Amino acid sequence: MSKISVILPCLNVVEYIVPCLDSVVGQTYQDLEILVVDAGSTDGTLALVKKYADRDSRIRLIHSEKKSYGYQVNLGLSAASGEYIGFVDTDDMLVCDAYEVLCGELEKNGLDYVKGYARMFWEMPDRTRGEFDIANFFLEDGTLGRVVEPCRMPELVVKDHFLWLGLYTKKLLEQVRLNETPGAAFQDQGFCLQVFLNSHRAMYIDKAVYLYRQDNAASSTYNRNGMRYIRDEYSLNLRFLDGKGKPWYSYFYERFLDQCRGRFDVMALSGAFWTEAHADIMALREMAEDAVAQGYLSKETLCAEKWKCLELFLREPEELYAYDRERCVQRENALDAFLSAIGEEEVVIAGCGRWGSFLVYLLKKHGVKVAAFCDNNEKLWGQTRDNLNVLSFRDAFAQYGDAQFVIASKFHSGELEGQLIEMGVSKEKIRIYTLGASTELLR
């Protein structure tokens, strides 16, 4: 019996299945049972999986009679024999030592589950890959690296969204089943909720374990049936909260609101209100109205921006769409103005953190040549990030004095601008990037 069972739900991912499987079979931790649960692929995916299974006895192909992510995961859970269980979506990848690190923490601390964090990635036309970290709430709140008790932490509902970031004990997951609704969207929310409610010892660690693809046009992220999927998932998941206190309901509905907003963001990017989803949108509005009536959503439980969007949604969903669409247009116009100001000049990016890494690929997409990074962190000097050298500010100015310096810093742009000017960079050669690290800008 293998120590870890890895469940891979699969459907028509011929473009992505090879790098996905390579990342799993190539784990530094090799004691794996790899369960590929396919829901009837017709694009060549199955032939590739069978090739891998022929040369690696750890891989087992399971056929699903339903095209349902929840049903596929449940099939995998029923078949899994490992002491621990992990999950990988088959357009994504694992970091090479993910299970070695996760399993070590799980056993050392006697945990029900352990999770790291993910890096988003996308492939550029030249086959280079851009990556940046998904925001890590646990780094911000001091929870990172400590044993916590999820069943007493309803706030996890809005902080921890992904089943594939972790490694779980089989004993814990014997109490968990996903909703078997059609499609492949949002069923992991019910999974996460059940995991929290049934876990007494867990840990979140400062380790990237997963690569989350952002360039799959067939992803459920862009599916216009998403409104119905949210309605179905959250209606079903209410049963798990029976007998739980008000905080669980408040965070549950806040997450519900966040996911509704996500659908509206995608709709705004499409440039048209989805009239075909009107009935589902109105059902979601009714659920939100009920949450407000019961006091689960209020000005006190939400930040100002979320409350404003909720008010628009309750008054008229098309008003929320118009609000999001206006923000899309403003962002697009700001990006156009930023790129126009840079023109065709070579660029040095000041700051090689999350924004800086994202900006490399945003500029590359628009044909702008990036020469190097500069950063004040001496430990980074001489290293490479995103295939670019990291220099001190002075070395960057000495080597690329004629380039434009683009500041990519969420909190220190004013200080960095002053530093550049003091070194002799003219103000006309300095640009400040303010649009953040949103993959929507790459679409």
C-alpha positions, -999 to 999 in steps of 0.1 A, spaced: 0 0 0 14 34 -10 17 61 16 1 89 -5 -29 86 -29 -30 114 -54 -64 120 -71 -64 136 -106 -99 144 -120 -96 145 -157 -115 156 -188 -102 167 -222 -69 182 -211 -46 168 -239 -27 201 -240 -18 200 -203 -19 164 -191 18 156 -199 34 184 -178 8 176 -151 16 139 -149 54 147 -152 51 169 -121 34 141 -101 55 111 -112 86 132 -107 79 140 -71 109 137 -48 85 117 -26 80 85 -46 57 63 -25 26 73 -44 -6 58 -57 -17 80 -87 -54 78 -95 -64 95 -128 -103 97 -128 -114 104 -164 -149 115 -173 -149 105 -209 -121 124 -226 -123 124 -264 -93 146 -274 -64 122 -270 -60 126 -232 -68 90 -225 -41 77 -249 -15 98 -231 -26 87 -196 -24 50 -208 11 56 -221 21 68 -187 3 40 -169 21 14 -191 55 26 -179 46 35 -143 28 9 -122 18 36 -97 -7 51 -122 -42 37 -123 -69 49 -147 -105 51 -134 -134 58 -157 -162 81 -144 -197 77 -159 -205 113 -150 -190 145 -161 -189 159 -126 -158 170 -108 -174 161 -74 -184 126 -86 -149 121 -100 -132 132 -67 -156 109 -47 -147 80 -70 -110 87 -63 -116 89 -26 -134 56 -26 -106 39 -45 -77 55 -25 -57 32 -3 -30 56 9 -27 68 45 -26 104 31 -45 119 1 -36 148 -22 -53 163 -53 -41 178 -86 -63 194 -113 -50 181 -146 -42 214 -162 -20 224 -132 13 211 -117 29 202 -84 62 217 -73 88 189 -73 91 184 -36 56 193 -26 46 159 -11 80 154 6 76 186 25 39 183 32 41 147 44 70 156 67 50 183 84 19 161 86 37 133 104 60 155 125 30 175 140 3 148 140 -20 169 117 -54 162 101 -41 182 71 -13 206 61 -13 231 33 13 253 15 5 280 -10 2 282 -48 19 302 -75 -3 312 -105 13 307 -139 7 312 -175 27 305 -207 37 332 -231 37 328 -269 75 323 -268 69 293 -243 84 312 -213 64 309 -182 53 337 -159 46 330 -122 36 349 -91 23 339 -56 -13 338 -48 -19 361 -18 -11 342 14 -35 353 42 -17 331 67 15 350 63 -4 382 71 -22 370 102 6 352 120 -10 318 116 18 304 93 37 275 108 15 271 138 -8 242 147 -44 255 145 -78 241 152 -99 247 120 -132 236 136 -129 267 157 -119 290 129 -149 300 107 -127 327 91 -110 299 71 -140 299 48 -129 332 32 -92 325 35 -86 290 23 -103 281 -10 -84 253 -27 -85 216 -20 -53 209 -40 -30 229 -18 -29 202 9 -22 167 20 -50 152 42 -52 121 63 -75 94 48 -92 92 82 -103 129 79 -115 125 44 -137 95 53 -160 121 67 -160 143 35 -177 140 2 -181 165 -26 -214 175 -41 -219 155 -74 -234 184 -94 -226 186 -131 -195 203 -144 -163 212 -127 -168 244 -108 -171 253 -71 -176 217 -57 -143 222 -38 -161 248 -16 -182 221 0 -150 200 4 -131 227 22 -161 235 45 -164 199 56 -126 197 61 -126 227 84 -156 215 104 -140 181 110 -104 191 116 -88 196 150 -51 199 140 -39 216 109 -10 237 97 -4 263 69 33 265 59 54 290 40 61 267 10 50 269 -26 36 235 -34 14 240 -64 13 257 -98 -21 270 -108 -26 275 -145 -42 308 -157 -41 304 -195 -66 275 -200 -95 291 -219 -117 261 -211 -112 265 -174 -144 268 -153 -132 303 -144 -146 315 -177 -177 293 -179 -210 312 -183 -228 285 -164 -209 297 -133 -238 315 -118 -258 283 -117 -229 264 -103 -226 289 -74 -263 286 -67 -262 249 -66 -231 245 -45 -240 270 -18 -276 258 -16 -263 223 -9 -236 234 15 -259 251 39 -267 217 54 -232 214 68 -238 245 89 -268 231 109 -262 237 145 -232 260 139 -229 295 153 -236 328 134 -199 334 126 -198 303 104 -229 316 84 -214 351 81 -181 338 66 -200 313 45 -221 341 29 -191 364 26 -174 337 5 -206 333 -14 -206 370 -21 -169 369 -32 -176 342 -57 -207 360 -71 -184 390 -75 -159 369 -93 -186 359 -119 -195 395 -123 -159 404 -129 -157 377 -157 -190 390 -171 -176 425 -171 -145 414 -189 -167 398 -216 -183 432 -222 -220 421 -220 -245 413 -193 -252 375 -195 -290 376 -202 -290 338 -205 -279 336 -168 -306 360 -156 -327 334 -137 -296 321 -119 -285 357 -111 -319 365 -96 -317 332 -75 -283 343 -62 -297 377 -53 -325 361 -34 -299 341 -14 -281 373 -6 -313 390 5 -320 361 28 -285 364 43 -289 401 49 -324 396 65 -309 370 89 -280 393 98 -253 372 83 -242 399 59 -242 435 71 -221 467 72 -204 454 103 -194 420 88 -181 433 54 -156 459 43 -169 491 26 -162 479 -9 -180 445 -4 -210 462 12 -213 487 -17 -212 459 -42 -238 439 -22 -261 470 -22 -258 473 -59 -265 436 -64 -296 437 -42 -309 468 -59 -304 457 -94 -278 431 -106 -273 450 -138 -261 480 -117 -233 458 -102 -224 447 -138 -222 483 -149 -200 491 -119 -177 463 -126 -177 471 -163 -167 507 -157 -138 495 -135 -127 472 -163 -128 500 -188 -109 523 -165 -82 496 -159 -79 490 -197 -76 528 -203 -50 531 -176 -30 502 -191 -31 518 -225 -19 551 -211 9 534 -192 21 514 -223 18 545 -244 40 565 -220 67 538 -221 66 536 -259 94 515 -274 121 523 -249 140 496 -229 128 492 -193 144 484 -160 119 473 -133 125 487 -99 113 461 -74 113 423 -81 85 413 -58 51 401 -68 42 431 -89 76 433 -105 74 396 -116 40 401 -130 50 433 -148 78 415 -167 53 393 -185 27 421 -190 53 442 -207 66 412 -227 31 405 -239 30 440 -254 64 439 -270 83 460 -245 120 450 -238 128 446 -202 166 448 -195 168 439 -158 155 443 -123 169 466 -96 161 461 -59 173 474 -25 175 439 -11 213 432 -12 206 394 -9 190 395 -43 219 412 -61 236 389 -86 206 366 -87 182 361 -116 144 365 -114 122 357 -143 153 353 -165 165 388 -156 195 399 -136 188 416 -103 210 446 -98 215 473 -72 199 506 -81 234 521 -87 245 493 -109 213 494 -129 217 531 -135 254 526 -145 245 499 -170 211 511 -183 212 549 -177 192 556 -209 164 531 -200 131 539 -184 128 529 -148 94 515 -140 86 512 -102 66 482 -93 59 485 -56 26 484 -38 38 503 -7 71 521 -14 68 538 -49 74 573 -34 106 563 -17 119 544 -47 111 574 -70 131 597 -46 160 572 -46 161 571 -84 160 609 -87 187 613 -61 209 590 -82 204 611 -113 175 595 -131 154 622 -147 118 623 -135 107 620 -172 124 586 -173 105 572 -143 71 555 -145 51 542 -116 31 510 -122 -1 510 -101 -24 483 -117 -13 454 -95 -8 417 -103 -41 408 -119 -41 381 -146 -71 399 -161 -46 423 -175 -31 395 -196 -63 384 -212 
